Amino acid sequence: MIQNLHINLYAQRKAAGRTCFRQPFLFIACIFFCFICITLFSCRTTDVNKPCIPVPDSALFPYDAAKIEWQPVSAGMDVFVHKDRKNSIMYEIVRIDLANPALSVFSMKSKPEWQKSTTVKAFAKRTNADVAINTSPFYIKNYILPWSKGRPCGLVVSCGEVLVPPDERYCAIAFYKEECGFSAQIYDSQAEVLLEERIPFEAAGGFWTIFRDGNIRQFNNIKDVRSAAATADDGRTLYLFAGTNLTYGECAVIFQKLGADTAMEFDGGSSTQLVINGKNTIRQSVQRSVCAVIGFSIKKSAE
């Protein structure tokens, strides 16, 4: 097809001007895009400098723990939701009866090397987990991409096999098979887990223990999205937690009032994902892929 090639000099200069303008504009746009990606997608834990306005203990957990109206998730699993617009906090707590003989506990098959990461929601769908939560912090190969490969920082044990070695700086939660169901124990250092006489069936790392034997441990008062776990009843009851705009200390107060024995923090910030029956409890602008997840399911009886 023949095209009209009669373009006047003015039009040529105008087109050239647009081209010259586009090049720096595109460069600036790319820089701005990278900045936004880093801001939104970076894995944040305790390094967010948000103004910390303390929330009264009475507002963090304004309930009688014995009278909480838990909502069923599955047999031996239930959930409680707290929303406080005045203090801009929200959290969900899942309670799991570890003594349930129909309970299954399973982890993502992590490796001590760069690997493909996944969202907790995708893990839950693939494994048919009733409940799943992100656990260990991890290194990220490319901070710009939320689906970048990652490498776990800390202990992962799956089906009795140590997949990722412990990092003694951080805490861990271990699940042991019992005659009926499981028991759980939280360790201040991951190195302690492998010193026990028996290897746990499943274990996952986190950051630090925030509450033990009635004592709340002290940390910097930094607000962020939080992912945590706690044990009660000599390790036969497990609490999984995800909440927004909370400090470590505030999470500890919630667990203390709930009646937990020991509590710990998992990786938080944009990594926080607690999935219940296929739905994320915390709505964030992006679902970061993570390298360590633990899931729980109840074997359904045949009908």
Backbone as CSV, one residue per row, in Angstrom:
resi,resn,N_x,N_y,N_z,CA_x,CA_y,CA_z,C_x,C_y,C_z
1,MET,0.849,-1.178,0.000,0.000,0.000,0.000,0.888,1.232,0.000
2,ILE,0.553,2.215,-0.859,1.339,3.441,-0.974,0.847,4.430,0.066
3,GLN,1.791,5.011,0.833,1.432,5.975,1.858,1.914,7.355,1.441
4,ASN,1.226,8.375,1.903,1.601,9.748,1.610,2.796,10.136,2.459
5,LEU,3.931,10.434,1.812,5.160,10.725,2.538,5.484,12.211,2.589
6,HIS,4.520,13.039,2.194,4.760,14.482,2.177,4.537,15.056,3.572
7,ILE,5.622,15.157,4.306,5.558,15.718,5.662,6.367,17.004,5.664
8,ASN,5.774,18.082,6.070,6.488,19.358,6.020,7.522,19.456,7.134
9,LEU,8.390,20.439,7.001,9.494,20.593,7.937,8.997,20.853,9.353
10,TYR,7.920,21.608,9.445,7.366,21.912,10.771,6.921,20.637,11.485
11,ALA,6.273,19.783,10.730,5.790,18.530,11.315,6.953,17.651,11.754
12,GLN,8.046,17.661,10.947,9.210,16.860,11.311,9.814,17.347,12.625
13,ARG,9.957,18.693,12.728,10.526,19.244,13.959,9.625,18.953,15.165
14,LYS,8.325,19.043,14.941,7.382,18.784,16.023,7.487,17.341,16.505
15,ALA,7.579,16.422,15.519,7.711,15.003,15.859,9.016,14.743,16.592
16,ALA,10.106,15.406,16.111,11.403,15.239,16.757,11.363,15.748,18.191
17,GLY,10.642,16.861,18.384,10.517,17.417,19.725,9.809,16.469,20.658
18,ARG,8.745,15.823,20.151,8.014,14.864,20.976,8.894,13.686,21.350
19,THR,9.749,13.245,20.384,10.640,12.120,20.650,11.646,12.469,21.734
20,CYS,12.215,13.699,21.614,13.191,14.123,22.613,12.550,14.232,23.993
21,PHE,11.268,14.650,23.990,10.575,14.784,25.265,10.276,13.427,25.894
22,ARG,9.922,12.459,25.043,9.508,11.158,25.552,10.645,10.419,26.250
23,GLN,11.876,10.544,25.721,12.981,9.771,26.274,13.239,10.092,27.745
24,PRO,13.432,11.370,28.121,13.619,11.634,29.552,12.361,11.346,30.367
25,PHE,11.191,11.565,29.746,9.942,11.298,30.455,9.820,9.822,30.806
26,LEU,10.143,8.958,29.834,10.071,7.520,30.082,11.079,7.095,31.144
27,PHE,12.269,7.718,31.105,13.295,7.395,32.099,12.811,7.752,33.505
28,ILE,12.240,8.960,33.638,11.733,9.398,34.937,10.580,8.510,35.391
29,ALA,9.719,8.138,34.427,8.582,7.274,34.754,9.059,5.920,35.267
30,CYS,10.114,5.383,34.639,10.659,4.094,35.077,11.222,4.184,36.495
31,ILE,11.949,5.287,36.771,12.506,5.484,38.106,11.386,5.571,39.141
32,PHE,10.335,6.318,38.795,9.203,6.467,39.708,8.517,5.130,39.952
33,PHE,8.368,4.338,38.884,7.735,3.017,39.000,8.546,2.109,39.923
34,CYS,9.870,2.133,39.764,10.731,1.306,40.616,10.603,1.718,42.082
35,PHE,10.527,3.040,42.308,10.382,3.535,43.675,9.085,3.049,44.304
36,ILE,7.999,3.113,43.538,6.700,2.658,44.035,6.736,1.168,44.330
37,CYS,7.367,0.391,43.424,7.443,-1.060,43.623,8.191,-1.405,44.900
38,ILE,9.321,-0.734,45.111,10.111,-1.005,46.313,9.315,-0.649,47.562
39,THR,8.592,0.484,47.482,7.803,0.925,48.627,6.695,-0.055,48.964
40,LEU,6.008,-0.555,47.940,4.853,-1.422,48.157,5.223,-2.861,48.411
41,PHE,6.265,-3.355,47.732,6.508,-4.789,47.706,7.585,-5.274,48.664
42,SER,8.363,-4.358,49.222,9.446,-4.808,50.092,8.892,-5.546,51.295
43,CYS,9.618,-6.569,51.714,9.219,-7.364,52.881,9.550,-6.572,54.135
44,ARG,8.540,-6.123,54.863,8.761,-5.293,56.026,8.509,-6.093,57.288
45,THR,9.330,-5.846,58.301,9.142,-6.581,59.545,9.052,-5.608,60.714
46,THR,10.186,-5.152,61.213,10.143,-4.256,62.371,10.829,-2.925,62.084
47,ASP,10.994,-2.584,60.825,11.775,-1.398,60.502,10.916,-0.268,59.957
48,VAL,9.622,-0.268,60.235,8.746,0.768,59.722,8.583,1.843,60.782
49,ASN,8.953,3.073,60.431,8.935,4.158,61.399,7.609,4.905,61.375
50,LYS,6.541,4.228,61.772,5.245,4.872,61.874,5.115,5.487,63.265
51,PRO,4.415,6.628,63.349,4.190,7.195,64.679,3.476,6.185,65.568
52,CYS,3.961,6.010,66.782,3.399,4.998,67.675,2.531,5.662,68.734
53,ILE,1.230,5.608,68.532,0.286,6.112,69.517,-0.199,4.922,70.329
54,PRO,0.154,4.842,71.607,-0.202,3.659,72.394,-1.707,3.466,72.497
55,VAL,-2.114,2.206,72.427,-3.518,1.837,72.581,-3.694,1.256,73.979
56,PRO,-4.660,1.730,74.747,-4.869,1.185,76.098,-5.114,-0.321,76.062
57,ASP,-4.603,-1.019,77.067,-4.794,-2.467,77.124,-6.271,-2.837,77.060
58,SER,-7.102,-2.011,77.678,-8.536,-2.300,77.703,-9.158,-2.222,76.318
59,ALA,-8.535,-1.450,75.418,-9.047,-1.339,74.052,-8.473,-2.424,73.145
60,LEU,-7.292,-2.932,73.502,-6.683,-3.982,72.688,-7.487,-5.273,72.745
61,PHE,-7.998,-5.583,73.924,-8.763,-6.824,74.107,-9.869,-6.574,75.129
62,PRO,-10.945,-5.919,74.717,-12.013,-5.547,75.659,-13.031,-6.663,75.883
63,TYR,-12.532,-7.852,76.208,-13.417,-9.007,76.330,-13.052,-9.838,77.555
64,ASP,-13.993,-10.659,77.957,-13.732,-11.742,78.895,-13.379,-12.949,78.039
65,ALA,-12.134,-13.434,78.157,-11.664,-14.508,77.275,-12.567,-15.736,77.334
66,ALA,-13.173,-15.978,78.487,-14.023,-17.167,78.639,-15.366,-17.012,77.938
67,LYS,-15.705,-15.767,77.554,-17.022,-15.527,76.955,-16.947,-15.093,75.489
68,ILE,-15.784,-15.262,74.880,-15.640,-14.893,73.470,-16.542,-15.771,72.607
69,GLU,-17.188,-15.173,71.642,-18.038,-15.914,70.711,-17.212,-16.308,69.483
70,TRP,-16.609,-17.473,69.559,-15.805,-17.980,68.454,-16.719,-18.462,67.332
71,GLN,-16.291,-18.231,66.091,-17.043,-18.676,64.926,-16.361,-19.901,64.324
72,PRO,-17.123,-20.955,63.994,-16.506,-22.193,63.502,-15.836,-22.039,62.138
73,VAL,-14.681,-22.675,61.999,-13.974,-22.770,60.721,-14.058,-24.201,60.209
74,SER,-13.730,-25.130,61.078,-13.830,-26.559,60.811,-13.864,-27.249,62.171
75,ALA,-13.965,-28.569,62.195,-14.019,-29.276,63.476,-12.741,-29.023,64.277
76,GLY,-12.881,-28.452,65.465,-11.712,-28.160,66.286,-10.977,-26.897,65.894
77,MET,-11.539,-26.117,64.979,-10.953,-24.835,64.565,-12.035,-23.763,64.597
78,ASP,-11.721,-22.615,65.178,-12.652,-21.500,65.134,-11.888,-20.182,65.074
79,VAL,-12.618,-19.098,64.811,-11.983,-17.802,64.578,-12.726,-16.711,65.334
80,PHE,-11.961,-15.706,65.737,-12.519,-14.536,66.413,-11.975,-13.286,65.727
81,VAL,-12.848,-12.311,65.475,-12.463,-11.085,64.767,-12.695,-9.875,65.665
82,HIS,-11.697,-8.997,65.722,-11.818,-7.745,66.480,-11.522,-6.571,65.554
83,LYS,-12.436,-5.578,65.539,-12.238,-4.365,64.741,-12.465,-3.148,65.625
84,ASP,-11.531,-2.214,65.555,-11.593,-1.002,66.368,-11.210,0.179,65.479
85,ARG,-12.207,0.844,64.917,-11.936,1.969,64.015,-11.335,3.158,64.758
86,LYS,-11.724,3.355,65.990,-11.215,4.486,66.764,-9.701,4.430,66.885
87,ASN,-9.164,3.250,67.159,-7.715,3.083,67.311,-7.051,2.518,66.062
88,SER,-7.832,2.366,64.989,-7.315,1.904,63.685,-6.619,0.554,63.779
89,ILE,-7.203,-0.357,64.548,-6.635,-1.701,64.628,-7.687,-2.747,64.268
90,MET,-7.210,-3.840,63.739,-8.058,-4.982,63.417,-7.212,-6.233,63.527
91,TYR,-7.783,-7.287,64.071,-7.054,-8.555,64.084,-8.025,-9.721,64.058
92,GLU,-7.502,-10.857,63.596,-8.245,-12.113,63.619,-7.381,-13.160,64.306
93,ILE,-8.021,-13.963,65.128,-7.333,-15.034,65.849,-8.010,-16.357,65.524
94,VAL,-7.219,-17.318,65.101,-7.721,-18.671,64.875,-7.287,-19.541,66.047
95,ARG,-8.225,-20.268,66.605,-7.928,-21.203,67.694,-8.021,-22.627,67.151
96,ILE,-6.975,-23.415,67.384,-6.926,-24.785,66.863,-6.704,-25.763,68.009
97,ASP,-7.554,-26.767,68.080,-7.403,-27.843,69.057,-6.400,-28.849,68.500
98,LEU,-5.174,-28.791,69.006,-4.127,-29.670,68.482,-4.331,-31.128,68.886
99,ALA,-5.184,-31.381,69.857,-5.442,-32.755,70.296,-6.461,-33.468,69.403
100,ASN,-6.973,-32.776,68.419,-7.948,-33.371,67.504,-7.263,-34.458,66.668
101,PRO,-7.705,-35.714,66.744,-7.046,-36.787,65.981,-7.194,-36.647,64.472
102,ALA,-8.139,-35.815,64.031,-8.345,-35.620,62.593,-7.487,-34.486,62.026
103,LEU,-6.665,-33.870,62.879,-5.863,-32.717,62.453,-4.626,-33.137,61.672
104,SER,-4.347,-32.404,60.602,-3.098,-32.551,59.844,-2.342,-31.232,59.897
105,VAL,-1.015,-31.318,60.058,-0.142,-30.145,60.055,0.919,-30.365,58.990
106,PHE,1.154,-29.362,58.154,2.090,-29.539,57.040,2.701,-28.201,56.650
107,SER,3.918,-28.274,56.093,4.667,-27.067,55.751,4.999,-27.017,54.269
108,MET,5.298,-25.817,53.820,5.851,-25.632,52.486,7.229,-26.298,52.432
109,LYS,7.533,-26.977,51.329,8.813,-27.685,51.196,9.927,-26.688,50.853
110,SER,10.325,-25.929,51.842,11.337,-24.892,51.645,12.725,-25.493,51.494
111,LYS,13.649,-24.691,50.934,15.032,-25.105,50.741,15.959,-24.004,51.256
112,PRO,17.188,-24.353,51.644,18.143,-23.343,52.105,18.863,-22.674,50.935
113,GLU,18.141,-22.342,49.901,18.714,-21.760,48.677,17.641,-20.922,48.001
114,TRP,18.038,-20.185,46.949,17.056,-19.389,46.219,16.016,-20.306,45.600
115,GLN,14.755,-19.975,45.792,13.679,-20.840,45.329,12.465,-20.016,44.930
116,LYS,11.587,-20.649,44.190,10.343,-20.002,43.806,9.468,-19.839,45.037
117,SER,8.976,-18.642,45.250,8.124,-18.383,46.408,6.651,-18.503,46.013
118,THR,5.772,-18.412,46.987,4.344,-18.548,46.721,3.560,-17.715,47.724
119,THR,2.340,-17.368,47.380,1.480,-16.707,48.358,0.877,-17.767,49.276
120,VAL,0.482,-17.350,50.452,-0.139,-18.288,51.388,-1.466,-18.791,50.824
121,LYS,-2.168,-17.921,50.126,-3.448,-18.313,49.528,-3.255,-19.423,48.505
122,ALA,-2.212,-19.315,47.684,-1.931,-20.357,46.686,-1.532,-21.659,47.367
123,PHE,-0.741,-21.560,48.431,-0.352,-22.756,49.189,-1.583,-23.435,49.780
124,ALA,-2.470,-22.648,50.370,-3.675,-23.208,50.986,-4.555,-23.901,49.955
125,LYS,-4.654,-23.305,48.784,-5.468,-23.910,47.724,-4.854,-25.221,47.251
126,ARG,-3.538,-25.235,47.099,-2.844,-26.421,46.594,-2.894,-27.579,47.592
127,THR,-2.885,-27.277,48.870,-2.826,-28.321,49.902,-4.175,-28.588,50.571
128,ASN,-5.201,-27.834,50.157,-6.533,-27.958,50.779,-6.497,-27.650,52.276
129,ALA,-5.692,-26.671,52.635,-5.593,-26.277,54.042,-6.831,-25.487,54.466
130,ASP,-7.356,-25.808,55.631,-8.446,-25.003,56.186,-7.912,-23.656,56.662
131,VAL,-6.695,-23.686,57.220,-6.034,-22.480,57.714,-4.561,-22.559,57.352
132,ALA,-3.981,-21.438,56.928,-2.542,-21.390,56.627,-2.014,-20.003,56.971
133,ILE,-0.733,-19.943,57.342,-0.134,-18.673,57.738,1.332,-18.642,57.321
134,ASN,1.829,-17.455,56.987,3.256,-17.297,56.686,4.057,-17.425,57.981
135,THR,5.307,-17.875,57.866,6.096,-18.088,59.084,7.448,-17.365,59.030
136,SER,8.497,-18.057,58.628,9.863,-17.531,58.727,10.085,-16.296,57.859
137,PRO,10.931,-15.369,58.333,11.393,-14.294,57.456,12.270,-14.882,56.361
138,PHE,12.569,-14.093,55.353,13.334,-14.628,54.227,14.062,-13.512,53.497
139,TYR,15.118,-13.907,52.792,15.864,-12.985,51.945,15.195,-12.938,50.572
140,ILE,15.246,-11.783,49.930,14.611,-11.604,48.625,15.674,-11.305,47.582
141,LYS,15.606,-11.996,46.469,16.597,-11.813,45.412,16.379,-10.505,44.670
142,ASN,15.124,-10.130,44.464,14.798,-8.907,43.735,13.666,-8.192,44.461
143,TYR,13.989,-7.087,45.142,12.998,-6.392,45.956,11.915,-5.715,45.122
144,ILE,12.180,-5.494,43.841,11.200,-4.808,43.003,10.017,-5.709,42.682
145,LEU,10.275,-7.010,42.549,9.231,-7.942,42.131,8.654,-8.682,43.337
146,PRO,7.327,-8.591,43.572,6.733,-9.274,44.722,6.751,-10.786,44.598
147,TRP,6.980,-11.290,43.369,7.029,-12.745,43.154,8.469,-13.241,42.996
148,SER,9.436,-12.418,43.380,10.842,-12.768,43.224,11.198,-14.022,44.022
149,LYS,12.254,-14.697,43.597,12.751,-15.846,44.347,13.228,-15.391,45.726
150,GLY,13.160,-16.313,46.670,13.571,-15.987,48.026,14.315,-17.142,48.670
151,ARG,14.839,-16.865,49.857,15.571,-17.891,50.609,15.223,-17.748,52.091
152,PRO,14.681,-18.809,52.710,14.253,-18.712,54.106,15.402,-18.367,55.048
153,CYS,15.089,-17.577,56.043,16.058,-17.233,57.084,15.600,-17.908,58.372
154,GLY,16.007,-19.139,58.562,15.623,-19.838,59.778,15.009,-21.198,59.549
155,LEU,14.761,-21.878,60.630,14.400,-23.291,60.663,13.112,-23.630,59.913
156,VAL,13.187,-24.702,59.124,12.000,-25.327,58.543,12.160,-26.838,58.687
157,VAL,11.210,-27.473,59.361,11.169,-28.933,59.474,9.847,-29.399,58.895
158,SER,9.899,-30.391,58.024,8.684,-30.922,57.412,8.724,-32.442,57.433
159,CYS,7.672,-33.050,57.970,7.571,-34.517,58.072,8.792,-35.122,58.764
160,GLY,9.304,-34.426,59.771,10.434,-34.926,60.541,11.790,-34.701,59.907
161,GLU,11.833,-34.030,58.764,13.094,-33.769,58.066,13.451,-32.286,58.156
162,VAL,14.691,-32.011,58.534,15.155,-30.627,58.616,15.480,-30.142,57.204
163,LEU,14.644,-29.266,56.672,14.836,-28.760,55.313,15.720,-27.520,55.280
164,VAL,15.581,-26.674,56.289,16.395,-25.457,56.393,16.972,-25.415,57.806
165,PRO,18.290,-25.243,57.950,18.911,-25.270,59.282,18.472,-24.089,60.139
166,PRO,18.612,-24.228,61.454,18.162,-23.170,62.362,19.060,-21.941,62.338
167,ASP,18.470,-20.812,62.676,19.199,-19.572,62.922,19.010,-19.260,64.404
168,GLU,20.065,-19.402,65.175,19.959,-19.321,66.634,19.498,-17.955,67.138
169,ARG,19.542,-16.925,66.281,19.117,-15.589,66.709,17.608,-15.502,66.903
170,TYR,16.881,-16.384,66.215,15.431,-16.252,66.161,14.712,-17.417,66.835
171,CYS,13.436,-17.205,67.120,12.626,-18.218,67.798,12.013,-19.193,66.798
172,ALA,11.316,-20.192,67.319,10.669,-21.185,66.456,9.494,-21.808,67.187
173,ILE,8.578,-22.365,66.409,7.496,-23.170,66.961,7.607,-24.566,66.369
174,ALA,7.504,-25.576,67.225,7.652,-26.967,66.788,6.388,-27.750,67.134
175,PHE,6.012,-28.635,66.222,4.825,-29.471,66.402,5.256,-30.931,66.501
176,TYR,4.829,-31.578,67.576,5.193,-32.968,67.832,3.957,-33.858,67.734
177,LYS,4.137,-35.017,67.115,3.046,-35.983,67.053,2.845,-36.634,68.418
178,GLU,1.595,-36.721,68.825,1.249,-37.373,70.081,0.315,-38.549,69.792
179,GLU,-0.021,-39.305,70.823,-0.937,-40.430,70.636,-2.259,-39.961,70.037
180,CYS,-2.646,-38.753,70.400,-3.867,-38.163,69.843,-3.548,-36.746,69.374
181,GLY,-3.414,-36.572,68.084,-3.142,-35.249,67.540,-1.703,-34.806,67.711
182,PHE,-1.541,-33.521,68.053,-0.212,-32.912,68.148,-0.095,-32.102,69.436
183,SER,1.132,-31.741,69.749,1.410,-30.723,70.761,2.365,-29.723,70.126
184,ALA,2.381,-28.502,70.659,3.252,-27.458,70.103,4.080,-26.828,71.208
185,GLN,5.288,-26.416,70.856,6.161,-25.741,71.813,6.898,-24.615,71.107
186,ILE,6.976,-23.462,71.772,7.692,-22.305,71.235,9.049,-22.202,71.925
187,TYR,10.107,-22.052,71.142,11.484,-21.962,71.640,12.022,-20.554,71.396
188,ASP,12.763,-20.031,72.371,13.364,-18.705,72.211,14.434,-18.700,71.130
189,SER,15.145,-19.813,70.991,16.175,-19.942,69.957,15.916,-21.199,69.141
190,GLN,16.031,-21.077,67.838,15.802,-22.231,66.964,16.805,-23.347,67.222
191,ALA,17.974,-22.995,67.722,18.995,-24.011,67.995,18.521,-25.007,69.050
192,GLU,17.633,-24.568,69.941,17.131,-25.442,70.999,16.295,-26.590,70.443
193,VAL,15.640,-26.364,69.314,14.724,-27.368,68.764,15.460,-28.664,68.464
194,LEU,16.628,-28.550,67.850,17.367,-29.741,67.439,18.161,-30.367,68.577
195,LEU,18.118,-29.755,69.757,18.772,-30.340,70.930,17.835,-31.261,71.700
196,GLU,16.567,-31.256,71.328,15.596,-32.118,71.994,15.838,-33.585,71.633
197,GLU,15.298,-34.478,72.452,15.483,-35.908,72.214,14.780,-36.373,70.941
198,ARG,13.708,-35.709,70.580,12.992,-36.090,69.367,12.885,-34.901,68.423
199,ILE,12.950,-35.210,67.131,12.806,-34.186,66.106,11.316,-33.911,65.916
200,PRO,10.917,-32.656,65.828,9.496,-32.372,65.625,9.005,-32.865,64.268
201,PHE,7.721,-33.102,64.181,7.128,-33.499,62.907,7.126,-32.308,61.948
202,GLU,6.788,-31.131,62.468,6.847,-29.884,61.707,7.429,-28.805,62.610
203,ALA,8.147,-27.860,62.017,8.654,-26.720,62.778,8.838,-25.541,61.844
204,ALA,8.637,-24.350,62.389,8.764,-23.128,61.591,9.423,-22.044,62.423
205,GLY,10.258,-21.260,61.787,10.917,-20.157,62.462,10.066,-18.903,62.450
206,GLY,10.512,-17.926,63.215,9.863,-16.625,63.248,10.904,-15.577,63.582
207,PHE,10.515,-14.546,64.317,11.487,-13.566,64.789,11.783,-13.780,66.282
208,TRP,10.917,-13.277,67.149,11.230,-13.353,68.579,10.017,-13.762,69.403
209,THR,10.310,-14.374,70.544,9.270,-14.654,71.531,8.882,-13.337,72.198
210,ILE,7.588,-13.056,72.267,7.134,-11.772,72.814,6.467,-11.911,74.176
211,PHE,6.140,-13.150,74.557,5.421,-13.363,75.812,5.699,-14.775,76.310
212,ARG,6.064,-14.888,77.585,6.308,-16.219,78.158,6.107,-16.169,79.676
213,ASP,5.403,-17.164,80.194,5.202,-17.312,81.644,4.663,-16.034,82.292
214,GLY,3.727,-15.394,81.608,3.099,-14.199,82.161,3.877,-12.922,81.970
215,ASN,5.068,-12.997,81.386,5.921,-11.820,81.222,5.941,-11.342,79.774
216,ILE,5.620,-10.065,79.586,5.678,-9.445,78.261,7.079,-8.905,78.036
217,ARG,7.702,-9.306,76.961,9.068,-8.874,76.669,9.059,-7.527,75.942
218,GLN,10.126,-6.765,76.142,10.173,-5.395,75.648,10.841,-5.304,74.278
219,PHE,10.189,-4.577,73.379,10.730,-4.299,72.049,10.439,-2.845,71.705
220,ASN,11.066,-2.352,70.637,10.771,-1.007,70.164,9.297,-0.902,69.785
221,ASN,8.689,0.223,70.093,7.269,0.419,69.801,7.075,0.858,68.354
222,ILE,7.021,-0.109,67.478,6.849,0.148,66.047,5.553,-0.494,65.581
223,LYS,4.693,0.300,64.973,3.412,-0.195,64.469,3.595,-0.811,63.087
224,ASP,2.943,-1.939,62.861,2.966,-2.555,61.533,1.914,-3.653,61.487
225,VAL,1.799,-4.287,60.336,0.963,-5.474,60.206,1.713,-6.636,60.857
226,ARG,1.020,-7.438,61.641,1.682,-8.479,62.422,1.107,-9.863,62.152
227,SER,2.001,-10.836,62.170,1.650,-12.248,62.020,2.290,-12.983,63.187
228,ALA,1.500,-13.756,63.947,2.023,-14.326,65.187,1.342,-15.648,65.520
229,ALA,1.873,-16.299,66.564,1.301,-17.557,67.052,1.504,-17.635,68.555
230,ALA,0.650,-18.418,69.204,0.765,-18.614,70.646,0.261,-20.009,71.002
231,THR,0.712,-20.495,72.152,0.264,-21.799,72.641,-0.394,-21.641,74.008
232,ALA,-1.252,-22.600,74.342,-1.915,-22.629,75.642,-2.215,-24.080,75.992
233,ASP,-2.657,-24.300,77.228,-3.056,-25.647,77.672,-1.936,-26.664,77.471
234,ASP,-0.738,-26.289,77.931,0.430,-27.179,77.815,0.695,-27.594,76.375
235,GLY,0.518,-26.656,75.472,0.848,-26.908,74.073,-0.206,-27.650,73.286
236,ARG,-1.392,-27.815,73.850,-2.436,-28.550,73.135,-3.430,-27.620,72.436
237,THR,-3.307,-26.326,72.681,-4.118,-25.331,71.973,-3.187,-24.361,71.264
238,LEU,-3.496,-24.075,70.015,-2.691,-23.158,69.205,-3.539,-21.968,68.800
239,TYR,-2.943,-20.774,68.896,-3.576,-19.564,68.384,-2.733,-19.020,67.233
240,LEU,-3.372,-18.733,66.116,-2.727,-18.055,64.993,-3.328,-16.663,64.883
241,PHE,-2.486,-15.681,64.573,-2.896,-14.276,64.689,-2.424,-13.473,63.488
242,ALA,-3.281,-12.597,62.992,-2.889,-11.598,61.993,-3.625,-10.311,62.326
243,GLY,-2.887,-9.202,62.395,-3.510,-7.938,62.766,-2.795,-6.749,62.158
244,THR,-3.464,-5.605,62.169,-2.923,-4.392,61.560,-2.640,-3.328,62.616
245,ASN,-1.619,-2.517,62.326,-1.302,-1.339,63.122,-1.036,-1.678,64.589
246,LEU,-0.189,-2.690,64.799,0.103,-3.155,66.151,1.606,-3.247,66.395
247,THR,2.008,-3.056,67.641,3.395,-3.284,68.041,3.529,-4.714,68.566
248,TYR,4.771,-5.154,68.748,4.992,-6.463,69.363,4.359,-6.502,70.761
249,GLY,4.554,-5.428,71.510,4.026,-5.381,72.867,2.514,-5.471,72.906
250,GLU,1.855,-4.815,71.962,0.391,-4.866,71.911,-0.101,-6.268,71.557
251,CYS,0.612,-6.936,70.661,0.271,-8.332,70.351,0.402,-9.193,71.604
252,ALA,1.461,-8.950,72.373,1.684,-9.723,73.597,0.558,-9.507,74.607
253,VAL,0.088,-8.274,74.720,-1.025,-7.978,75.631,-2.273,-8.754,75.228
254,ILE,-2.537,-8.804,73.929,-3.703,-9.540,73.428,-3.607,-11.015,73.803
255,PHE,-2.437,-11.604,73.584,-2.258,-13.021,73.920,-2.348,-13.258,75.428
256,GLN,-1.803,-12.328,76.195,-1.865,-12.454,77.654,-3.315,-12.470,78.123
257,LYS,-4.118,-11.544,77.622,-5.525,-11.468,78.000,-6.318,-12.663,77.480
258,LEU,-5.854,-13.236,76.378,-6.523,-14.400,75.807,-6.290,-15.656,76.641
259,GLY,-5.208,-15.644,77.439,-4.899,-16.793,78.282,-3.816,-17.694,77.731
260,ALA,-3.008,-17.182,76.805,-1.923,-17.979,76.224,-0.779,-18.141,77.221
261,ASP,0.017,-19.181,77.007,1.200,-19.420,77.838,2.438,-18.742,77.253
262,THR,2.599,-18.868,75.933,3.778,-18.355,75.229,3.338,-17.843,73.866
263,ALA,3.997,-16.772,73.389,3.645,-16.211,72.084,4.895,-15.766,71.344
264,MET,4.828,-15.790,70.028,5.957,-15.427,69.175,5.470,-14.672,67.947
265,GLU,6.395,-13.966,67.309,6.090,-13.238,66.078,6.685,-13.956,64.875
266,PHE,5.862,-14.092,63.823,6.354,-14.537,62.526,6.799,-13.309,61.734
267,ASP,7.151,-13.511,60.473,7.484,-12.392,59.595,6.233,-11.538,59.408
268,GLY,6.378,-10.224,59.525,5.221,-9.335,59.441,5.254,-8.444,58.219
269,GLY,4.676,-7.250,58.353,4.623,-6.318,57.238,3.848,-6.875,56.065
270,SER,4.360,-6.662,54.863,3.658,-7.107,53.658,3.697,-8.614,53.477
271,SER,4.454,-9.321,54.327,4.474,-10.787,54.266,3.282,-11.406,54.994
272,THR,2.633,-10.636,55.855,1.559,-11.168,56.689,0.395,-11.693,55.860
273,GLN,0.116,-12.978,56.010,-1.017,-13.591,55.319,-1.562,-14.730,56.170
274,LEU,-2.752,-14.555,56.684,-3.484,-15.611,57.386,-4.691,-15.950,56.529
275,VAL,-4.709,-17.153,55.997,-5.775,-17.572,55.084,-6.690,-18.555,55.800
276,ILE,-7.976,-18.245,55.783,-8.987,-19.087,56.419,-10.017,-19.483,55.373
277,ASN,-10.141,-20.777,55.141,-11.073,-21.281,54.125,-10.922,-20.551,52.793
278,GLY,-9.662,-20.365,52.395,-9.370,-19.800,51.086,-9.377,-18.290,51.001
279,LYS,-9.634,-17.590,52.106,-9.717,-16.131,52.070,-8.674,-15.505,52.988
280,ASN,-8.007,-14.464,52.485,-7.038,-13.724,53.284,-7.756,-12.861,54.307
281,THR,-7.298,-12.886,55.539,-7.932,-12.075,56.569,-7.468,-10.620,56.520
282,ILE,-6.253,-10.397,56.064,-5.693,-9.049,55.992,-5.648,-8.615,54.534
283,ARG,-6.363,-7.566,54.202,-6.378,-7.064,52.831,-5.272,-6.028,52.662
284,GLN,-4.282,-6.365,51.858,-3.180,-5.456,51.587,-3.140,-5.136,50.094
285,SER,-2.390,-4.101,49.754,-2.331,-3.665,48.359,-1.702,-4.717,47.463
286,VAL,-0.892,-5.586,48.051,-0.253,-6.641,47.261,-0.057,-7.873,48.141
287,GLN,-0.171,-9.033,47.546,0.111,-10.287,48.243,1.538,-10.684,47.934
288,ARG,2.423,-10.524,48.901,3.811,-10.890,48.656,3.963,-12.397,48.699
289,SER,4.717,-12.917,47.737,5.063,-14.335,47.767,6.094,-14.564,48.861
290,VAL,5.948,-15.651,49.592,6.820,-15.936,50.728,7.477,-17.301,50.555
291,CYS,8.432,-17.596,51.432,9.215,-18.835,51.304,8.934,-19.854,52.393
292,ALA,8.085,-19.515,53.333,7.796,-20.450,54.425,6.346,-20.286,54.861
293,VAL,5.607,-21.384,54.809,4.184,-21.391,55.159,3.889,-22.663,55.943
294,ILE,2.977,-22.578,56.882,2.504,-23.781,57.565,0.986,-23.824,57.476
295,GLY,0.455,-25.020,57.242,-0.979,-25.173,57.051,-1.579,-26.205,57.992
296,PHE,-2.894,-26.100,58.165,-3.631,-26.993,59.056,-4.940,-27.392,58.384
297,SER,-5.274,-28.655,58.474,-6.542,-29.111,57.904,-7.129,-30.217,58.764
298,ILE,-8.431,-30.369,58.656,-9.150,-31.413,59.373,-9.639,-32.437,58.360
299,LYS,-9.300,-33.692,58.610,-9.748,-34.763,57.727,-11.256,-34.891,57.832
300,LYS,-11.917,-34.762,56.689,-13.374,-34.834,56.668,-13.824,-36.287,56.728
301,SER,-14.796,-36.564,57.576,-15.309,-37.928,57.701,-16.130,-38.297,56.476
302,ALA,-16.057,-39.553,56.068,-16.811,-40.021,54.909,-18.296,-40.067,55.243
303,GLU,-19.092,-39.592,54.311,-20.536,-39.580,54.523,-21.210,-40.615,53.630
